[in-house]
Each structure stands twice: as C-alpha cells, then as structure tokens.
Amino acid sequence: MNKHGWLSPTARIQALGIGGCVCVALFSGGVNLASAQEAKTLTRFHDPVIVNTGILTGLPTRDTAGYRLYGLRDGQLLPIPFQFDERDGMGEIVFGETTAQSEFRFDENDELVSMAKDTGDRIATESLPATSDAAVEIEVTDPVTRARGWAYLLHFSGSLPRSSPVTYVRFDAETNQARTTLYRVDSYPGRNFFTGLRIAPALGGTDEDILERITLRVHPTFSIFLSTWSPLFTEEDFSVRIDGVKNGPIRAIRRARVSLNLGRYFPEIPGGTAYTYYYLSSFTTPSIFSAPWLILKALQEFEFTVVSKFRGSASGMTYRDAANPRDLTFSAPKNGAETVIDADHDWYAVGGKQGTYSTGLHDPGAMDGMGDCPRSRLPF
C-alpha cells in the first residue's frame, strides 16, 4: 500500500485495437465525489479496450453481477458501457443460452471489454462513492502520443446503481447482419464471408450497399511423391457451421467452425475456427486453421488472398494500399460487371462519398496450422 491507501499498479496487458497499455490499480473504499486529479488526453475513437480478468486481483468477489464501469466527465462519475466475456480453458468464448447480460464468475482468462473513447479524467483518491466497497482503476495509454484516459470498475455489495443504457452493436442471427449507428455489414447465410457493407451518414457515408462480396483464394502447393499438387480453393470449398452468437453492449461475437475439403489426396479434412467481433466502427475476424501432420509435412508453399468485389454503387470511390500510396479511382462498371480488388497486401483503404473504410490482414503465425486475422475499420 502507498500513502494514498491504494495498491500500486502491478500488471500491464495489451489493449486490442489501441496497441497500447492498460494499467490496473486497486483502490480501497472512499467517500465523496471530488474534482479530477488529472485530465483525460486520450482521443482514440475506434479502439476497444480488452482487460484480461486474471489481473483483476484483490476484489471482494468475482461474480460479474455486482460490477459497474464508470468514467469521470466534467466532475461527474458516469456509467459507461462494458461487458464481461467468458472464455473456457481452451480460450474459446462461452456462449450462454440467454442474453449477453447473463452473469458468471470470472476466472483467469475471461475478458472485461470497453471502449477507449469512453474513458474519462483521472479521479482523485478521495473521489470514490461511499456505496462502493472496491474499485479498479484502468488506465489506457496511446502507444504513440502517450495520451491517457481512465475508467473505473466499481463493485457494489448492496443495491446496484443503474448501468449505462448504451449498446453499440447487434448481430441478427436470422438476417446475418451486424448493425451499429455507423455501419451495417451482411454475411452470407451459413458461410463465413461478407456480402454487403453500408457506411452510415453519421460516419460520412451514404448508406449505399457498396460491397458485392468478399471471396478467398487459398492456393497451397503440396509435394506428393515425386510431383507437386497445387489446387486452388475458394470460399465455396469451406463448409461452415455457426455454433455461437453473443450480443453485448460493446461487441457482438459470431463463431463459425470451418472445414476445408482438400480432395481425394487428403481424405482427412482439416478444421478451423473463425470468430467475428463486431464493434461500434470496426470488425475483426481472427481465424485459425488446424491441419493434420501429414498435410503440413507435404505442404511446400501457401498463398492466401482476399478478393473484394464492389457493386456499381462504388463507382467514383478511390483505392490505395502500401504499393499504391496515391488514390486510384474506381471506373464505372461495364455491362454490370463489378469492380474487383485483389487485396494481396497487408492493408488497403477505400473511400469516397459513399464512405471510407480500411482493411488489414495480420498473420499471428498459429503453431498448429495457418492463422489470419482480417481487420476492418471505418473510416481509416
């Protein structure tokens, strides 16, 4: 304990999206609201903040039902949206049979999720409400500018104060559509690729559907005896089973189990898991594919390409990537043909009166096979 009566920070983790640090400190109880100790300087809008619950130590209980998250704004401690997401021992999201608000007892590998934009000023040590019996300070730091913002996870053993009424995103399993106030994105029924994208006027768009579909080109090269085999697979060669959907105030989660038919040379079908996390202004699709040892042994090369096909409504939009830093303008489609972008780059960005968005591809180097994590954000 230090002279202020609260524990010094003892753990740091990476914040998904912001790429910075989350610093956690445990406070003892306090009384009376007071002025801010330090003003918020963080200006990040798009980034979620994900705190591993394993570092939330010393709390009176791990039952999620008794917690609220707050930000200090203009001298007032206001509730902000958040959610707890449960993961099992293998790191998989646990999908409940009820709503996303269902409570559980968190352990070492669950997650507390909020938005960087909802952080506020730092509270003076005497500023905790008397009705709370414990509080966790969460400090979020921009890795480039070192700007900071703070949020406070408070526990209440008695009557619970109201929570934030804000919900940023919802995924409709019947229509396969994710919706926020800033965008809508559609998924093909029973598959794991997108078939529509609208950017709302609130984000500078026109709400026109600009995306025909996103396709995949998977091109492995195998060594078979004294010859090679180089098949080409597309998204149609993947069989997909949706086995989990969760809607929360901060993010909606969709999980798909994916299998790829490699043909008669490899009768054993490899498996994979593809999550899609939808946030207020972005979505990310981390995917892991596992392959039997025999297939990995025969694999010589592997190419994975994402192809975006745009509708005629995208005419006049511009495109850029690392190899093309200057804007390239889409031409008007001829004979109904769509504009195609072969996104064989780490990132690309598309913009125009219809809206602006960027997509990036990250390979985490999964140990048991191949893994890729496409991320899309609006705007770039």
KAHU-V502429 format. One record per helix or strand of 2 or more residues. SS is the DSSP state (a for helix, b for strand). FROM is the first residue (numbers start at 1). TO is the last residue. If there is no record, write none. Layout:
SS/FROM/TO ; SS/FROM/TO
//
This chain:
b/12/14 ; b/21/27 ; b/36/38 ; b/48/52 ; a/53/55 ; a/64/66 ; b/67/73 ; b/76/79 ; b/83/85 ; b/111/115 ; a/116/118 ; b/120/123 ; b/134/141 ; b/148/155 ; b/170/172 ; b/177/179 ; b/183/187 ; b/194/199 ; a/201/203 ; b/211/224 ; b/227/229 ; b/233/234 ; a/235/237 ; b/238/247 ; b/252/260 ; b/270/278 ; b/282/290 ; a/293/298 ; b/299/310 ; a/312/314 ; b/318/321 ; b/328/329 ; b/339/343 ; b/347/352 ; b/355/362 ; b/369/377
//
